Amino acid sequence: MAFKNFARIGSSITRKPMFNNIRNNTVGFQKPFASKFSTNKPALSTSELIQNWSNQVLNAKTEYNEVIDGRRIVFLWDALAPHMPAGYPKFNLDPVTKEAVVGSELFPNSHLIQFWIQFKENELSPDGYFAGEAPPPPFVQRVWAGGSLNFNVKNPLKVGQKAKLVSEIDKIEEKHRNPEAGGPLILVGMKREVHNESGLTLVERRNLAYMEKMNPSRKIIKPKNSPGFSHSLTPTEITLFRYSALTWNSHRIHYDNIYSTSIEKHPSILVHGPLTSTLLLELLRCKMPEGYSVENFSYRAVSPLYVSQELTICGKWTSNGSSEDGSKPQADGSPLVCELWALNNEGGVSMSGKATLVKTA
């Protein structure tokens, strides 16, 4: 089985040859016949395999075009709202269709439910994720390591706009670690630019880590600061299923308990990294002063979160003039800075980040 990389422009599809990315046989996938891939050439080293793959995928741009969907954004709000604090901001809905009215601004990170990428099941890896973004074996397990978001606050993405996502892998790094630390891994950096009719509206960067075998134990790292505000919630299997569906994400560690525990050796199914970062940003949206918008947000995943375990999302205003306890900023028109982090059910940091806000109204 050979997986393909796609370049899409409008409705046209151009297939680009990809490095054969056959992974070890796991649940639900048949192992290819070895004779089909037999060769008399000397076996390549792992570094050579990664270099060959890198040569084919690095800086190859892919475009996806879409009209921003007002119904999908409401479905995401419905999935998040039961877990958010009282006063969670609502959308102005069309009285007939019950979708967000045209012109409604998307809230930070909700672009992830747009630009669904149309890949067939046989173009996925055994873990359910798109194979074209993954390095060759033995790096078969994937985690979301972090990322950043930079928003053009003068040109926000809105419902009803024609928009284009330009995506590329712009960084591939092989990192060597001791076996005790989990062994070698491949760090893959992706850059995703979103444009509307008026130009660039946001730039997302995501950092993915691929490894041969994951150490499912998590470190308990206590936060350095006490929060200025916080909110606790418990993500359910339904929460994770809905988020997977809304982001068209079939990565099995988020919904398939047998796969997650038996194959990847996690104690349970995992909360999505992008969902955690979205929860942090939505907590911030509940607390930020009127007339401000998030200009940038950078974050790092520290340890995994699991379904049906309580997590606590926290924030603290750290810009000049903020209250001593960090619960309130000084909204005098200057940029605001807020530290954000998520704690697992043992009080350890799961994700940490920093957001900058600017006055826009």
C-alpha positions as CSV (number, residue, x, y, z in Angstrom):
1,M,0.0,0.0,0.0
2,A,1.5,3.3,-1.0
3,F,0.1,6.5,0.4
4,K,-0.2,9.7,-1.6
5,N,0.3,13.4,-0.9
6,F,-2.3,15.7,-2.3
7,A,-2.2,19.2,-3.6
8,R,-5.7,20.7,-3.9
9,I,-6.6,23.9,-5.6
10,G,-10.3,24.6,-5.8
11,S,-12.0,21.4,-6.9
12,S,-8.9,20.1,-8.7
13,I,-6.7,17.4,-7.2
14,T,-3.1,16.9,-8.1
15,R,-1.4,13.8,-6.7
16,K,2.2,13.9,-5.8
17,P,4.2,10.7,-5.2
18,M,5.0,10.2,-1.6
19,F,7.5,8.0,0.2
20,N,5.9,4.6,0.8
21,N,4.7,4.9,4.3
22,I,3.8,1.4,5.4
23,R,3.3,1.1,9.1
24,N,3.4,-2.0,11.3
25,N,0.2,-4.0,11.2
26,T,-2.3,-3.1,14.0
27,V,-6.0,-3.4,14.8
28,G,-8.2,-3.4,11.7
29,F,-5.5,-3.3,9.0
30,Q,-4.1,-6.1,6.9
31,K,-0.4,-6.5,6.6
32,P,0.9,-6.1,3.0
33,F,2.6,-9.1,1.4
34,A,6.4,-8.8,1.9
35,S,7.1,-10.0,-1.6
36,K,5.4,-6.9,-3.0
37,F,8.1,-4.7,-1.4
38,S,11.1,-7.0,-1.8
39,T,14.3,-5.4,-3.1
40,N,17.9,-6.3,-3.6
41,K,19.1,-2.9,-2.5
42,P,20.8,-2.5,0.9
43,A,18.4,-1.4,3.6
44,L,18.5,2.3,4.3
45,S,19.3,3.6,7.8
46,T,16.6,5.4,9.7
47,S,18.2,8.7,9.1
48,E,18.3,8.0,5.3
49,L,14.6,7.0,5.4
50,I,13.7,10.3,7.1
51,Q,15.9,12.3,4.7
52,N,14.2,10.7,1.7
53,W,10.8,11.4,3.1
54,S,11.8,15.0,4.0
55,N,13.0,15.6,0.5
56,Q,9.5,14.8,-0.8
57,V,7.3,16.6,1.6
58,L,9.2,19.6,3.0
59,N,7.8,22.9,1.8
60,A,5.2,21.4,-0.5
61,K,2.2,23.6,-0.3
62,T,-1.4,22.4,-0.3
63,E,-4.4,24.6,-0.8
64,Y,-8.0,24.1,0.5
65,N,-10.8,26.4,-0.4
66,E,-14.0,26.8,1.6
67,V,-16.9,29.1,2.5
68,I,-16.9,29.5,6.2
69,D,-19.8,27.5,7.6
70,G,-22.1,29.1,10.2
71,R,-23.7,25.8,11.2
72,R,-20.4,24.1,12.1
73,I,-19.4,26.9,14.4
74,V,-22.6,26.6,16.3
75,F,-22.2,22.9,16.7
76,L,-18.7,23.5,18.2
77,W,-20.3,26.0,20.6
78,D,-22.8,23.4,21.6
79,A,-20.0,20.9,22.3
80,L,-18.1,23.3,24.4
81,A,-20.9,25.3,26.2
82,P,-21.8,22.6,28.8
83,H,-18.2,22.6,30.1
84,M,-17.7,26.4,30.2
85,P,-18.4,29.0,32.9
86,A,-21.7,30.8,33.2
87,G,-21.9,33.7,30.9
88,Y,-20.1,31.9,28.0
89,P,-20.5,34.2,25.0
90,K,-23.3,33.2,22.6
91,F,-23.6,33.6,18.8
92,N,-26.3,35.6,17.1
93,L,-28.3,32.9,15.3
94,D,-30.4,33.0,12.1
95,P,-34.0,32.5,13.3
96,V,-34.7,30.0,10.5
97,T,-31.6,28.0,10.1
98,K,-30.3,28.3,13.7
99,E,-26.7,28.8,12.3
100,A,-24.4,31.7,13.1
101,V,-25.5,34.7,11.0
102,V,-23.3,35.7,8.1
103,G,-20.6,38.1,9.3
104,S,-20.2,36.5,12.7
105,E,-16.5,36.4,13.7
106,L,-15.0,33.0,14.4
107,F,-13.6,32.7,17.9
108,P,-9.9,31.8,18.3
109,N,-8.9,28.3,17.1
110,S,-12.4,27.6,15.8
111,H,-11.0,27.7,12.2
112,L,-10.0,24.1,13.0
113,I,-13.5,22.9,12.3
114,Q,-13.4,24.4,8.8
115,F,-11.3,23.2,5.8
116,W,-12.2,19.5,6.2
117,I,-9.6,17.6,4.2
118,Q,-11.1,14.9,2.0
119,F,-9.0,11.7,2.5
120,K,-10.3,8.2,2.0
121,E,-9.9,5.6,4.7
122,N,-7.2,3.7,2.8
123,E,-5.1,6.9,2.8
124,L,-4.9,6.9,6.6
125,S,-2.3,5.2,8.8
126,P,-3.4,2.4,11.2
127,D,-3.8,5.0,13.9
128,G,-6.4,6.7,11.9
129,Y,-4.4,9.9,11.1
130,F,-3.5,11.1,7.6
131,A,-0.4,9.2,6.5
132,G,0.9,12.0,4.2
133,E,1.9,14.1,7.2
134,A,3.6,11.2,9.0
135,P,7.3,10.0,8.7
136,P,8.0,6.4,7.7
137,P,8.3,3.6,10.3
138,P,9.5,3.1,13.0
139,F,8.0,6.4,14.0
140,V,4.4,5.2,14.3
141,Q,3.1,7.0,17.4
142,R,2.1,10.7,17.2
143,V,1.4,13.4,19.8
144,W,0.5,17.1,19.5
145,A,3.5,18.9,21.1
146,G,2.3,22.5,20.8
147,G,1.9,25.4,18.4
148,S,1.0,29.1,18.0
149,L,-1.7,31.2,16.5
150,N,-1.2,34.7,15.1
151,F,-4.3,36.6,14.2
152,N,-4.7,39.6,11.9
153,V,-7.1,41.5,14.2
154,K,-7.9,44.0,11.4
155,N,-9.1,41.2,9.1
156,P,-10.9,38.5,11.2
157,L,-12.3,35.3,9.7
158,K,-16.1,35.5,9.5
159,V,-19.0,33.3,8.7
160,G,-19.9,33.4,5.0
161,Q,-16.5,34.4,3.7
162,K,-14.7,32.6,0.9
163,A,-11.5,31.5,2.5
164,K,-8.4,29.6,1.6
165,L,-6.0,27.5,3.7
166,V,-2.4,27.1,2.6
167,S,-0.7,24.3,4.5
168,E,2.9,23.1,4.4
169,I,5.4,21.1,6.4
170,D,8.2,23.6,6.9
171,K,10.4,21.9,9.5
172,I,11.5,18.3,10.0
173,E,14.0,17.5,12.7
174,E,15.3,14.1,13.9
175,K,16.0,14.3,17.7
176,H,18.1,11.7,19.5
177,R,17.1,10.8,23.1
178,N,18.2,8.1,25.5
179,P,16.0,5.0,25.6
180,E,15.0,5.9,29.1
181,A,13.6,9.2,27.8
182,G,11.6,7.5,25.1
183,G,14.2,7.0,22.4
184,P,14.6,9.0,19.1
185,L,11.7,11.1,17.7
186,I,10.9,13.1,14.6
187,L,9.6,16.7,15.2
188,V,7.4,17.9,12.3
189,G,6.5,21.6,12.1
190,M,3.5,22.7,10.0
191,K,2.6,26.2,8.9
192,R,-1.0,26.9,8.0
193,E,-2.1,30.3,6.6
194,V,-5.7,31.2,6.2
195,H,-6.7,34.0,3.7
196,N,-10.1,35.5,3.1
197,E,-11.2,37.9,0.3
198,S,-9.3,40.8,2.1
199,G,-6.0,38.9,2.5
200,L,-4.2,37.1,5.3
201,T,-6.4,36.5,8.4
202,L,-4.4,34.1,10.6
203,V,-1.3,32.0,10.7
204,E,-1.3,28.7,12.7
205,R,1.8,26.8,13.5
206,R,1.6,23.3,14.9
207,N,4.4,21.1,16.3
208,L,3.9,17.3,16.0
209,A,6.2,14.7,17.6
210,Y,6.4,11.2,16.1
211,M,8.2,8.4,18.0
212,E,8.7,4.6,17.8
213,K,7.1,3.9,21.1
214,M,5.5,6.2,23.6
215,N,6.0,6.2,27.3
216,P,2.4,6.5,28.6
217,S,3.5,7.7,32.1
218,R,3.0,11.4,32.6
219,K,5.2,13.7,34.7
220,I,3.5,15.7,37.4
221,I,4.9,19.3,37.1
222,K,3.2,21.7,39.4
223,P,2.4,25.2,38.2
224,K,4.7,28.0,39.2
225,N,1.9,30.5,39.8
226,S,-1.5,30.6,41.4
227,P,-4.3,31.4,39.0
228,G,-6.1,34.7,38.8
229,F,-9.1,32.8,37.5
230,S,-9.9,29.2,36.8
231,H,-12.6,26.7,35.9
232,S,-12.8,22.9,36.3
233,L,-14.6,20.5,33.9
234,T,-14.6,16.9,33.0
235,P,-14.4,16.0,29.3
236,T,-16.6,13.0,28.4
237,E,-16.4,10.4,25.7
238,I,-19.2,12.4,24.0
239,T,-17.2,15.6,24.2
240,L,-14.2,13.9,22.5
241,F,-16.3,12.2,19.9
242,R,-18.0,15.4,18.9
243,Y,-14.7,17.3,18.7
244,S,-13.2,14.6,16.6
245,A,-16.2,14.7,14.3
246,L,-16.2,18.5,14.0
247,T,-12.5,18.6,13.2
248,W,-12.7,15.6,10.9
249,N,-10.0,13.9,13.0
250,S,-10.0,10.1,13.0
251,H,-7.0,9.7,15.2
252,R,-8.0,6.6,17.2
253,I,-6.4,7.6,20.5
254,H,-9.3,10.1,21.0
255,Y,-12.2,7.7,20.6
256,D,-11.1,4.0,20.4
257,N,-10.3,2.8,23.9
258,I,-9.1,-0.6,22.8
259,Y,-6.7,0.8,20.4
260,S,-5.5,3.5,22.8
261,T,-4.9,1.1,25.6
262,S,-3.8,-2.1,23.8
263,I,-1.7,-0.7,21.0
264,E,-0.4,2.7,22.2
265,K,-0.5,1.6,25.9
266,H,-2.3,4.7,27.3
267,P,-4.4,4.3,30.4
268,S,-7.4,5.6,28.5
269,I,-8.4,7.7,25.4
270,L,-6.7,11.1,25.2
271,V,-8.1,14.6,25.2
272,H,-7.1,16.4,21.9
273,G,-4.3,18.9,22.2
274,P,-6.2,21.4,20.0
275,L,-9.3,20.9,22.2
276,T,-7.3,21.8,25.3
277,S,-5.8,24.9,23.7
278,T,-9.3,25.9,22.6
279,L,-10.7,25.5,26.1
280,L,-7.9,27.8,27.4
281,L,-8.7,30.4,24.8
282,E,-12.4,30.2,25.5
283,L,-11.8,30.7,29.2
284,L,-9.8,33.8,28.2
285,R,-12.7,35.0,26.0
286,C,-15.0,34.7,29.1
287,K,-12.6,36.9,31.1
288,M,-11.2,39.4,28.6
289,P,-12.4,43.0,28.7
290,E,-14.8,44.3,26.1
291,G,-13.2,45.7,22.9
292,Y,-10.1,43.5,23.0
293,S,-9.1,40.6,20.7
294,V,-6.5,37.9,20.9
295,E,-3.6,38.8,18.6
296,N,-1.3,35.8,19.3
297,F,-1.2,32.7,21.4
298,S,1.6,30.3,21.8
299,Y,1.4,27.0,23.8
300,R,3.2,23.8,24.7
301,A,1.8,20.5,25.6
302,V,3.5,19.1,28.7
303,S,1.6,15.9,29.6
304,P,-1.5,14.1,28.4
305,L,-5.1,14.5,29.6
306,Y,-7.5,11.6,29.7
307,V,-11.3,11.3,29.2
308,S,-13.6,11.4,32.3
309,Q,-10.9,12.9,34.5
310,E,-11.3,16.4,35.8
311,L,-9.1,19.1,34.4
312,T,-8.8,22.7,35.4
313,I,-8.1,25.6,33.0
314,C,-6.4,28.6,34.5
315,G,-5.4,32.1,33.6
316,K,-3.5,35.0,35.1
317,W,-3.2,38.5,33.8
318,T,0.5,39.5,33.9
319,S,0.6,42.8,31.9
320,N,1.5,46.1,33.6
321,G,-1.3,47.4,35.8
322,S,-3.0,44.0,36.3
323,S,-4.4,43.3,39.8
324,E,-2.0,41.8,42.2
325,D,-3.7,38.4,42.2
326,G,-3.9,38.4,38.3
327,S,-7.6,38.3,38.2
328,K,-8.2,41.5,36.4
329,P,-6.2,43.4,33.7
330,Q,-5.8,47.2,33.4
331,A,-7.8,47.8,30.3
332,D,-6.3,51.2,29.4
333,G,-5.9,50.5,25.7
334,S,-2.4,49.1,25.8
335,P,-1.7,45.5,24.9
336,L,-2.6,42.9,27.5
337,V,-0.8,39.7,28.4
338,C,-2.4,36.6,30.0
339,E,-0.7,33.4,31.0
340,L,-2.9,30.3,30.5
341,W,-2.4,26.7,31.6
342,A,-4.4,23.5,32.1
343,L,-4.0,21.1,35.0
344,N,-4.7,17.4,35.1
345,N,-6.6,15.6,37.8
346,E,-3.4,15.2,39.8
347,G,-2.7,19.0,39.8
348,G,0.1,18.7,37.2
349,V,0.5,21.1,34.2
350,S,-0.8,19.5,31.0
351,M,-0.5,22.6,28.7
352,S,0.9,26.0,29.2
353,G,0.7,29.1,27.0
354,K,0.7,32.9,26.7
355,A,-1.8,35.1,24.9
356,T,-1.4,38.8,23.9
357,L,-4.5,40.9,23.4
358,V,-4.9,44.2,21.6
359,K,-7.6,46.9,21.7
360,T,-9.8,46.6,18.5
361,A,-12.9,48.5,19.4
